């Protein structure tokens, strides 16, 4: 069958009319298949949700037990038949529990990647390429200028700054799901074994990661102790970026603002945020990884969902691969 007859974009998101479901819908629907737990992909209010167990757990943590009418866990590689359409979940490497979703009928297979990355990361299941006729890719960093440096080299900048400025609290801005846990894990893997202090908004997700067997070491609440603000001199404090805009960030000893994001390649963005130490650590593919993934999978067509769509479509066209942008709205390429 034609790919457009199997899956197509609507204002609510990608819709499989034959199967009676949406993938990552941006509005409440009767049946939703969810790729991962970030809020722009996983919303509350659906009638029935099919997702990996870890994604469902994360949605419960973020939205409460009644986040949907009913929920069904999917193991990686497990297949489901929905009104004659076969769907399966495959690791995406983005955050814990994140999945690509394959949708197949009458010999046509479409893989919806959601958000994904290719780099090794012990806080997420490793990406697995899935053969398909159509690969639907994000393009958050879909410009040739984006080449992310090695993660280890970036985290060593933070460790070096801690040695250089032992009197300053290093406040690391990192998104609550995925990025915060990855930064902590990178610190541990690069020899930093001191206590790491975390904002209260990170506690439940960090606890969940640890319950799932991911070692984050000694984590402590970032609350003022007997020593007051000077108790955090030379310490690492991890918090969501939103915390830096309020009084919370001013409670620490000579705070040194740090931000972990692929967007820290853009110096103007770092300056706008008042970041002294930008760390280029991304949970998305850079340009080389996006193009290498398409070459690895070798699909007949590539559809680009969100981000820098035009450049990746142009690259595919030059390579002789049919490609088009989907112009989906409601997905945030900033919150990574």
C-alpha positions as CSV (number, residue, x, y, z in Angstrom):
1,X,0.0,0.0,0.0
2,X,1.1,3.6,-0.4
3,X,2.8,5.1,2.7
4,X,0.3,8.0,2.7
5,X,-2.6,5.5,3.0
6,X,-1.0,4.0,6.1
7,X,0.1,7.1,8.0
8,X,-0.4,10.8,7.4
9,X,-0.1,14.1,9.3
10,X,-3.1,15.8,10.8
11,X,-3.5,18.8,13.2
12,X,-3.6,16.2,16.1
13,X,-0.4,14.4,14.9
14,X,0.5,11.5,12.8
15,X,-2.6,9.4,12.2
16,X,-3.1,5.8,11.1
17,X,-6.7,5.7,10.0
18,X,-6.6,2.0,9.2
19,X,-5.3,1.1,12.7
20,X,-7.4,3.7,14.5
21,X,-4.4,5.3,16.4
22,X,-2.2,8.4,16.5
23,X,1.5,8.5,17.2
24,X,2.6,11.2,19.7
25,X,-0.6,13.2,19.3
26,X,-0.6,16.8,20.5
27,X,-4.2,16.7,21.5
28,X,-6.2,14.1,23.5
29,X,-7.3,11.2,21.3
30,X,-9.0,7.8,21.8
31,X,-5.9,5.7,21.1
32,X,-2.3,7.0,21.3
33,X,1.1,5.3,20.7
34,X,3.8,7.3,22.5
35,X,7.5,7.3,21.7
36,X,8.9,8.7,24.9
37,X,8.0,10.7,28.0
38,X,8.9,14.3,27.1
39,X,5.9,16.6,27.4
40,X,5.8,17.6,23.8
41,X,5.4,13.9,22.8
42,X,3.6,12.4,25.8
43,X,0.5,14.3,26.8
44,X,-2.2,13.4,29.4
45,X,-5.8,12.9,28.6
46,X,-5.8,10.1,26.0
47,X,-8.3,7.3,26.1
48,X,-5.8,4.4,25.7
49,X,-2.0,4.6,25.6
50,X,0.4,2.1,24.2
51,X,4.1,2.7,25.1
52,X,7.1,1.0,26.7
53,X,6.7,0.2,30.4
54,X,9.3,2.9,31.3
55,X,7.6,5.6,29.3
56,X,4.3,4.7,31.0
57,X,6.0,4.9,34.4
58,X,7.5,8.3,33.5
59,X,4.1,9.6,32.4
60,X,2.6,8.5,35.7
61,X,5.4,10.3,37.6
62,X,4.8,13.5,35.6
63,X,1.0,13.4,35.2
64,X,-0.4,11.2,38.0
65,X,-1.9,7.7,38.0
66,X,-5.0,8.8,36.0
67,X,-3.0,10.3,33.1
68,X,-5.1,8.3,30.6
69,X,-8.1,6.0,30.5
70,X,-6.1,2.8,30.2
71,X,-2.5,2.0,29.5
72,X,-0.7,-1.0,27.9
73,X,3.0,-1.7,28.1
74,X,5.0,-2.7,25.1
75,X,8.3,-4.6,25.3
76,X,11.0,-3.8,22.7
77,X,10.4,-6.1,19.7
78,X,7.0,-7.1,20.8
79,X,4.4,-6.9,18.0
80,X,0.7,-5.7,18.2
81,X,-2.1,-6.0,15.7
82,X,-4.4,-3.0,15.6
83,X,-7.2,-3.4,13.1
84,X,-4.9,-5.2,10.7
85,X,-1.9,-3.0,11.2
86,X,1.2,-4.4,12.9
87,X,3.1,-2.1,15.2
88,X,6.2,-2.6,17.3
89,X,8.5,-0.6,19.5
90,X,12.3,-0.4,19.0
91,X,14.9,1.5,21.1
92,X,15.5,5.1,20.2
93,X,18.4,6.0,22.5
94,X,16.9,9.4,23.4
95,X,16.0,9.0,27.1
96,X,15.1,6.1,29.3
97,X,12.3,4.1,27.7
98,X,12.3,6.0,24.5
99,X,11.2,4.1,21.4
100,X,10.9,4.2,17.6
101,X,7.5,2.9,16.5
102,X,7.2,0.7,13.3
103,X,3.8,0.7,11.6
104,X,3.3,-1.9,8.9
105,X,0.5,-3.2,6.6
106,X,0.4,-4.9,3.2
107,X,4.2,-4.9,2.8
108,X,4.7,-1.2,3.7
109,X,6.6,-0.4,6.8
110,X,7.0,3.1,8.2
111,X,9.2,3.8,11.2
112,X,8.5,6.8,13.4
113,X,11.7,7.7,15.2
114,X,10.3,10.2,17.7
115,X,13.5,11.8,19.1
116,X,16.7,9.8,19.0
117,X,20.4,9.8,19.4
118,X,23.2,7.4,18.4
119,X,25.9,8.0,21.0
120,X,26.5,5.5,23.8
121,X,24.5,6.5,26.9
122,X,24.1,4.2,29.9
123,X,21.0,6.1,31.0
124,X,19.0,5.1,27.8
125,X,18.6,2.0,25.7
126,X,20.8,2.1,22.7
127,X,19.3,3.1,19.3
128,X,18.7,0.2,16.9
129,X,18.3,0.9,13.1
130,X,15.1,-0.7,11.7
131,X,14.7,-1.5,8.0
132,X,11.7,0.3,6.5
133,X,10.2,1.8,3.4
134,X,9.7,5.2,5.0
135,X,11.8,6.6,7.9
136,X,10.3,9.5,9.8
137,X,13.1,11.5,11.4
138,X,13.4,14.5,13.6
139,X,15.8,17.3,12.5
140,X,16.4,19.2,15.7
141,X,20.0,19.8,14.8
142,X,19.4,19.3,11.1
143,X,22.0,21.8,9.8
144,X,25.6,21.0,8.7
145,X,26.9,23.4,11.2
146,X,25.9,21.2,14.1
147,X,28.7,18.8,15.0
148,X,28.6,17.9,18.7
149,X,31.9,17.2,20.4
150,X,32.5,14.1,22.5
151,X,30.4,14.0,25.7
152,X,33.4,13.1,27.8
153,X,35.4,16.1,26.7
154,X,32.5,18.4,27.6
155,X,32.0,17.0,31.0
156,X,35.7,17.3,31.7
157,X,35.3,21.1,31.2
158,X,32.9,21.1,34.2
159,X,35.3,19.0,36.3
160,X,38.2,21.3,35.4
161,X,36.1,24.4,36.3
162,X,35.4,22.8,39.7
163,X,39.1,22.6,40.3
164,X,39.8,26.1,39.1
165,X,37.0,27.7,41.0
166,X,36.6,25.7,44.3
167,X,34.9,28.7,46.0
168,X,32.0,28.7,43.5
169,X,28.9,26.6,43.4
170,X,28.5,25.2,39.8
171,X,24.8,25.4,38.9
172,X,24.1,23.0,36.0
173,X,21.0,23.6,34.0
174,X,19.7,20.3,32.6
175,X,16.2,19.2,31.6
176,X,14.5,17.0,34.2
177,X,13.9,14.0,32.1
178,X,17.0,12.5,30.5
179,X,19.5,15.3,30.4
180,X,19.9,15.7,34.2
181,X,20.4,12.0,34.7
182,X,22.8,11.8,31.7
183,X,25.0,14.7,33.0
184,X,25.1,13.1,36.5
185,X,26.1,9.8,34.9
186,X,28.8,11.4,32.8
187,X,30.3,13.0,35.9
188,X,30.4,9.6,37.6
189,X,31.9,7.9,34.6
190,X,34.6,10.5,34.5
191,X,35.7,10.1,38.1
192,X,33.6,12.7,40.0
193,X,32.5,10.8,43.1
194,X,31.6,13.7,45.4
195,X,27.9,14.3,46.4
196,X,25.8,16.0,43.7
197,X,23.0,18.2,44.8
198,X,19.7,18.2,42.9
199,X,16.7,20.6,42.7
200,X,13.5,19.1,44.1
201,X,12.0,19.0,40.7
202,X,14.5,16.3,39.7
203,X,14.0,14.0,42.7
204,X,11.3,11.7,41.5
205,X,12.8,11.1,38.1
206,X,16.3,10.6,39.5
207,X,14.8,8.1,42.0
208,X,13.1,6.3,39.2
209,X,16.3,6.0,37.1
210,X,18.1,4.6,40.2
211,X,15.2,2.1,40.8
212,X,15.7,1.0,37.2
213,X,19.3,0.1,37.9
214,X,21.1,3.3,36.7
215,X,23.9,4.3,39.1
216,X,23.8,8.1,39.8
217,X,25.9,7.9,42.9
218,X,25.4,10.1,46.0
219,X,22.6,12.5,45.3
220,X,21.5,15.0,47.9
221,X,18.8,17.7,48.0
222,X,20.0,21.2,47.1
223,X,18.6,22.8,50.3
224,X,20.5,25.2,52.5
225,X,22.2,23.4,55.4
226,X,23.8,24.7,58.6
227,X,26.6,26.3,56.6
228,X,24.2,28.4,54.6
229,X,25.0,29.3,51.0
230,X,28.8,28.7,51.5
231,X,28.1,25.0,52.2
232,X,27.8,24.6,48.4
233,X,31.1,26.2,47.5
234,X,32.8,23.9,45.0
235,X,29.7,21.7,44.7
236,X,27.7,20.6,41.7
237,X,24.1,21.6,41.8
238,X,21.8,20.3,39.0
239,X,18.5,22.0,38.4
240,X,16.0,22.4,35.5
241,X,16.7,25.6,33.5
242,X,13.6,27.3,34.7
243,X,15.0,27.4,38.3
244,X,17.7,29.8,37.2
245,X,15.1,32.6,36.6
246,X,14.0,32.8,40.2
247,X,15.4,33.4,43.7
248,X,16.4,29.8,44.0
249,X,19.6,30.3,42.0
250,X,20.8,33.2,44.1
251,X,21.0,31.2,47.3
252,X,24.4,29.7,46.4
253,X,28.0,30.7,46.9
254,X,29.1,32.8,43.9
255,X,27.1,30.7,41.5
256,X,28.7,29.8,38.2
257,X,26.0,29.2,35.6
258,X,26.4,26.0,33.5
259,X,24.0,24.7,30.9
260,X,24.1,21.3,29.1
261,X,22.4,21.4,25.7
262,X,23.2,20.9,22.1
263,X,22.2,24.5,21.6
264,X,25.3,25.6,23.5
265,X,27.1,25.4,20.2
266,X,25.4,28.7,19.4
267,X,27.3,31.2,21.5
268,X,24.6,33.8,21.2
269,X,22.2,31.4,23.0
270,X,24.7,30.9,25.8
271,X,25.1,34.7,26.2
272,X,21.4,35.3,26.2
273,X,21.0,32.8,29.1
274,X,23.9,34.2,31.0
275,X,25.8,30.9,30.8
276,X,29.5,31.1,31.9
277,X,30.2,27.5,31.1
278,X,28.3,26.1,28.1
279,X,28.4,22.3,27.7
280,X,27.5,20.9,24.3
281,X,25.7,17.7,25.5
282,X,22.7,16.7,23.4
283,X,20.1,13.9,23.5
284,X,19.6,14.4,19.8
285,X,21.7,13.5,16.8
286,X,23.9,16.1,15.2
287,X,24.0,16.6,11.4
288,X,26.5,13.8,10.8
289,X,24.6,11.3,12.9
290,X,21.3,12.2,11.2
291,X,22.7,11.6,7.7
292,X,24.6,8.5,8.8
293,X,21.4,7.0,10.2
294,X,19.5,7.6,7.0
295,X,22.4,5.9,5.1
296,X,22.4,3.0,7.6
297,X,18.7,2.4,7.2
298,X,18.5,3.1,3.4
299,X,14.8,3.8,3.3
300,X,12.9,4.5,0.0
301,X,11.6,7.7,1.5
302,X,12.4,10.1,4.4
303,X,9.8,12.3,6.0
304,X,11.0,15.0,8.4
305,X,8.8,15.9,11.3
306,X,10.2,18.9,13.2
307,X,13.4,21.0,13.5
308,X,15.5,22.1,10.6
309,X,13.5,20.3,8.0
310,X,14.5,21.9,4.7
311,X,18.3,21.2,4.9
312,X,17.8,17.5,5.6
313,X,15.2,17.2,2.8
314,X,17.7,18.8,0.5
315,X,20.4,16.5,1.5
316,X,18.2,13.4,0.9
317,X,17.2,14.8,-2.5
318,X,20.8,15.2,-3.5
319,X,21.5,11.6,-2.4
320,X,18.6,10.4,-4.6
321,X,16.3,9.6,-1.7
322,X,12.7,10.9,-1.9
323,X,12.0,13.2,1.0
324,X,9.5,15.8,2.3
325,X,8.8,17.8,5.4
326,X,5.7,17.1,7.4
327,X,5.5,20.5,9.1
328,X,4.1,19.1,12.2
329,X,3.4,21.6,15.0
330,X,3.4,21.2,18.7
331,X,6.9,19.7,19.1
332,X,9.5,21.6,21.0
333,X,13.1,21.5,19.6
334,X,14.3,23.8,22.4
335,X,13.6,21.6,25.4
336,X,16.3,19.1,24.8
